[in-house]
Amino acid sequence: MIDFDEELSYYKPSLEIEAIEDAIVKNDLTDMTDIMMELIKERKE
């Protein structure tokens, strides 16, 4: 039978995933809300 607690203790996150997470968090990504707010702002002017 599999001991899930033991198996989880072997888990180590991938370094590549951590690097990607850091890159995503540091980027200021424009989302749909930002685009819509900019369009509304431009229309009011």
Secondary structure, DSSP 8 states (H G I E B T S, - for coil): ---HHHHHHT----HHHHHHHHHHHHS----HHHHHHHHHHHHH-
